[in-house]
Each structure stands twice: as C-alpha cells, then as structure tokens.
Amino acid sequence: MLEAIKYSPDSGLHILDQLLLPKSSEYIKLCNIDDGFKAIKTMQVRGAPAIAIVGMLSLAEELKSLSFTCSDEMISRMSQRLSYLCTSRPTAVNLSNASQQVLTLARDNRDLPVSELRMKVVNFAIDMLKKDVDDNKAIGQFGAEAIAKICATKRVRILTHCNTGSLATAGYGTALGVIRSLHKKGSLEMAYCTETRPYNQGSRLTAYELVYDGIPSNLVCDSMVALLLQKKSISAIVVGADRVAANGDTANKIGTFQLAIMAQYFNVPFYVAAPLTSVDFKLNSGDGIVIEQRPEEELACIGGVRIAAEGISCWNPAFDVTPAALITAIITEKGAVAPGNLLTLKT
Ligand code: MRU
C-alpha cells in the first residue's frame, strides 16, 4: 500500500512529497510544527485526515526536541503552537478537532511529570495513524454494502473527485477506500476519476493510486462529467469531505457541488465518504464553513508553466459546500446514514 506518512519514534516523521508526484516519489523529513505547517500549507501533504495526522506527529516531534520545567509550560506551548498550525488550511476540520482533543488530553493529565505527559501526546499521534486506517477500511466496507443495496447491476461504475485515497489519509482512503473495497469484492467494473482542476489532485494523485493498485479506471476532465453520466451508466458518485456540518452540508474539493447537482439531474446516487473526525457537530449548517482561497498560480499555471493569459486575475476557492439535500448518504466508520440522521452517530 502507498504510504503518504511514515513514522517511527526512532527515525521520526517522513512524508511523501505530493507536489512531486506522479513524476517522482520522494520522502521529506519533518522535525517540528514549522516544518508541518509548511508541508500542509504548500500541499506537500494534503487531504483532511492526512493533514491532521501530520499536524499531530509534527507536534510530537517538536515536543521531543524541547525540554520543559513543568507540564503547564509544555501545555501552554502546545496551545500556542497548535493555534498557529490550525491557520495553515482553514476548511478541513480534522486538524482543529485533533488539536482540541490533544489539548484536552494534556490538560486532563497536567499532574503527570513532563516526560510522561510528552509520551501521552506522542502516543495520541501514533494512535491516530492506526485508527485512521481501521476507520477507512470500515468506511470502505459500509460504502460497498450501501452501493450493492441500491444497484441493480452486479458490477458497478463509480465516479470520484479529487484524491481521497492512501495519499490523503493514513492509508486505504475514504471515497477511494469504497472503490478499493468494491474492487476487492469483484464488484467494480470501472472507476472514473475527474482531473480535479485547478490543482489536478485527480490526474496527479488518484490516477497514480488507481494505476499503482491495478484498479480498472478512466480519467476524465471535469467538464466531461455531464456526458459521462448521460452515456456511461454511472452507478454512483462517491466523494470525500473536508468538513461536514451537523445537518449534513458538506465542504469538499471545489467542483463537488456541481457533481452533486448533475447527479440529481441524472438520478445517480451521490455519497460522501468521511470519518467522523471530518464532522463538525458544532456547526449547524454549511453556511459557517470558511472556504480557503488558494494562490492564483495554482489556477493560472500547470507544473510551473503559465497557461492563463498574462494579466488576468484569478478567483481560486479550494472548496465548495454541497447542500445536504443533494446527498444520498454519508458513509462513516459507524455506518452509512442519510445526512439528516448524522447526529445519531455523535458520541
Ligand atoms: O485541497 P486538498 O487536496 O487537501 O483537498 C482534498 C479533498 O477535498 C478531499 O476530498 C478531502 O480532504 C477528503 S480526503 C480523505
């Protein structure tokens, strides 16, 4: 399996530099929160779960390199550095959810000696790596079952958007995990992935993963989707999420909303596959989700070469919000539920 994130307490934290894929596969070492911030902001690592895991492992590496006179000093440093880290990319909720959890863990254990408290934080980050893979496999299983239930055909054709696979998570993936599960069961006829303009996570990363795993697949560009739905009997569209509000409204990669609108027009089921770490139960609806704006060059250039006319300004939002009404079900590690029933999964 492709590994976007490699961690061991001895050799430290290494990430696969996703800006270099698919041309070359190179790992870089991250030693502290400044390294983690830069890797997340520049998208050397991306995908909501992967961002959170790399953030927590960067914190663990930073704490290992520092000494503190008392636990309160360590907790105050954690709080300040995590606030900074969370400004790297604002839309995905996983990083701020994880930051809140690790701070609560540290505050609940403030009476421990510094060395033991530090180990608790390191273990929290290591556990996230493992839990994410387990959650993704469960999402894959629930997703494959949900699709089998509604599809008359034995072998299905699935369209996905952006990259939600091993590269966007600790491994296996969410929406791409559903595709992997269908393939493993022999129920996948074809996976279609969009190019995902402007930054091409589909053609650079998802296409790479699909080929790497030998999954039958076709790449389409984003403007081909209506024709694809009209001509190719697509069984379902499955996408990931960066932040799901309590009512099921879902922020995901720009272009997701228009896919959902097309799915409704063609009567194709539209699924969001996401772990509960991507759900923001504090937000009642998607109206409050902050949409990240990315640099103009990511739209105007491809591979560092300018393709847009000189002098034109660009509007480059990285995500959009799909209203819950367009979503058939949200597939989580606890099962697939209609968006309106998401609150039943809150722990
Ligand atoms: O800008 P990116 O590449 O981080 O956007 C990624 C997505 O939108 C994914 O669909 C989402 O993070 C889920 S990844 C399991």
Boltz pocket constraint, residues with backbone or C-beta under 6 A from the ligand:
constraints:
  - pocket:
      binder: B
      contacts: [[A, 46], [A, 47], [A, 48], [A, 49], [A, 92], [A, 161], [A, 162], [A, 163], [A, 164], [A, 165], [A, 168], [A, 169], [A, 173], [A, 174], [A, 175], [A, 201], [A, 239], [A, 240], [A, 241], [A, 242], [A, 252], [A, 253], [A, 254], [A, 273], [A, 318]]
      max_distance: 6.0
